[in-house]
Amino acid sequence: MIDANRIDYTIEYPVVAAYFDQKYCLNKGFLSSILIEELPLYNTVCVACPKNEWGQKVINNWNKVFRKLKMTDEYRKITEMGHTDERELQIIRAYYDKFLKLK
């Protein structure tokens, strides 16, 4: 709606705005972000399934795949995608090394 000039602003995570600007805006750099101080340095993402045998199997498979995936350069690039602020990238890189040590 912003790109179509139907609204002037929206509240969104900076990484989402940067990704949208890079991928979809006809005029690159059309969108900009203002840092919101209350945003956490990083977000925790969870996967949930029903608490039954099938759900446990899915979670176990996910954990097995993700432990391998998170070690790859490709996944690291995905975590940095859309981040255009060098300060954000430094924070992501610092926490990523700690993230790799998690089971």
N, C-alpha and C positions, 0 to 999 in steps of 0.2 A: 504494500500500500504506500510505503514511503517512496519507492522507486517510481510509482505511478502518480506521485504528487497528490495522493488522496489524504494523507496525513503528514504532519510536519515532524513529529518525533514519536518515539516509542521507548519503553524501558526494556532493555535486553542486556544479557551478559556481553561484555566487550568482544569476547571471542566469537560469539554468534554474529554480531554486527560485522566484524572484520571478515568472517567467512562469507557471509551473504554479499558483502561489498566486492570481494574478490571473485566470487562465482557468478553472481547474477546481475549486478548493477552494470548498466551500459556505460556509465561514467565512473571509472575506477576512482576511488577516493571520495566518492559522493557522500558516503556515510562516515561519521566520526563518533568517537565515544568520549564520555566524561567519566572518569574514575569515581566509583562509589566506594567510599571508605569502608563501609560495613561489609563489603564482599570478602569472603574468606580467601586465603591464599590458594587453596585448592578445594575441590569438591570430591566427596566420597560418593561413589556410585555403587549401588547394590543390585544383585540379581535375586529374584524371589520366585519360588515355585511352591506348589501345594506340598503340605507336610505329609507326604506319603512315599511309598517306595519309588514311584516314578520320579517325583520331585527330587528325592535324594540322588537318584541316578543322574538326572540332568545336572544338578549342582556339582556332583563329583566329576562328571565329564567336562563341565565348564572350567572347573578349577584346574584340571589336568591340562587342558588346552591353553588356558590363560597363562599358567606358569611358564609355558614355553613361549607363547606369543609375546609376552611383555618384555622378553629379553632381546627381541629383534629390533634392528634399526628401523624397519618399516613401522612398527608400532610406536616407537619413540617419535618418529616424524608425525604420525597421526596425532599424538598428544600435543604437539607444538603447532599443528595446522591452525591457521586463523589467528594466531597470536602475532600481532605486529609490533607490540610494545616490547622493547629490549629488556625492560625491567621484569615484565611478566615472564619472558623466556628464561631469564636468569633464575627466577623463582622456580619455574617448572623444572628446569634442569637440576637444581639443587634438591628438590623434593623427589625427583624421579630416581635418583641414586638411592635414596632411602626406600622408595617404593619397591625397587628391585629386590631389596633384602626381606620384604614381607613374604610370608608363605601364602 
